[in-house]
């Protein structure tokens, strides 16, 4: 072959070259080069129906990257074997130098995959590789699903491979809180649409085979990520896929690959951007609103018995003042053991852990991004698990109703308490009750 000549047999040579490449490799697959399985989540160069092989000097070269068959007599033996396969669908075992063919395939596939990586990572900021971007996306998903935070510079292996599942016992903290048409809600929803692709790619890039982790490869990404997560989140905001070819797609096989890697990277970048815009004032107002009635009455010295005694006193006053009962008061009576049933002992309200929760929510003014998402989960979890929220809210509501009745009738609340038949039983608690209502 010489440069510039026409090759009427180019299709035949092309078919032989493609077969040689596929004999030992998945040429257009970018994943873990150490993996022993092929059908795993990977990035594929999926432009056209076949592997992009071009012949130097031929006019068929159209792909942005390809395996090029160079001209020159030194390649005659190699190309003759390819032509023979193209003609007869078999490599002649007598004339084919399989070692030469394998060496050619190894070299060209390695070069092609390096070109793939270079083109893909050109859209990423210098702080990020493909692998680090995938680990970051997985952190986003687990944080969004259950409020996970990287602690002490450690990112456990199981977190990297954790399947996205937003259905927690306490609900779906983000989906329930953010409207889907809000900026963050839309970015969050789009990222979750890619959770399957992210999970597949994490396995494809960090597993040697099913359930066998390539720890050496994984450690390079997760250690850096765990040391300074905020730096990588900020970097992800700068991802720019404007020049990234649509040929790069995600799948477990080349033919099955559909979603472009650009779509995934855009979703990761958009989520990083909206995540960093979250603030306590704008996005966690429901926490401070819920804290207000609790903080009016809460004291760390309270016991369940104290709360039962105070609520019982106010309940008696409610009866005298003809204030209507409410389901929230009924629930509080049940929790405090004053519902008139056989069980008259207060339930275990877990006031010690409730105190810890309150302190956490009272000291979250500087929380942003991943930390704020974690606090939103903590709050939803606390509301689900801590019955003390209901008791203090009912206490506040009952006092508010008594206050309203007092203002409407002009009768002092303390005077009503003194009129109770059971006044002698409450007299010792009068100062505590008065301290609770003196501002009404």
Protein Blocks (a to p, Z undefined) as FASTA:
>chain_A
ZZhiacfklmmmmmmmmmmmmmmmcfkbccdfkbcbfbbcdddddehjbdcdddehiakb
mbfbdcdddedjklmmmmmmmmmmmmnopacfklmcfklmmmmmmmmmmmmmmmmmmmmm
mmpcfkbcfklmmmmmmmmmmmmmnopaceehiacfklmmpccdfbdfkbpfklmmpcfk
bmklmmmmmmmmmmmmmmmmmmmmmcfbghiacfklmmmmmmmmmmmmmlmmmmmmmgcf
klgcfklccdfbfklpmbdfklmmmmmmmmmmmmmmpcfklmmmmmmmmmmmmmmmgcfk
bcfklmmmmmmmmmmmmmmnopacdfklmmmmmmnopnopablcdcdehlmmmmmmmmmm
mmmmlgghjlmmmmmmmmmmmmmmmmklmmmmmmmmmmmmmmmmmmmnopafklmmmmpm
klmmmmmmmmmmmmmmmmZZ
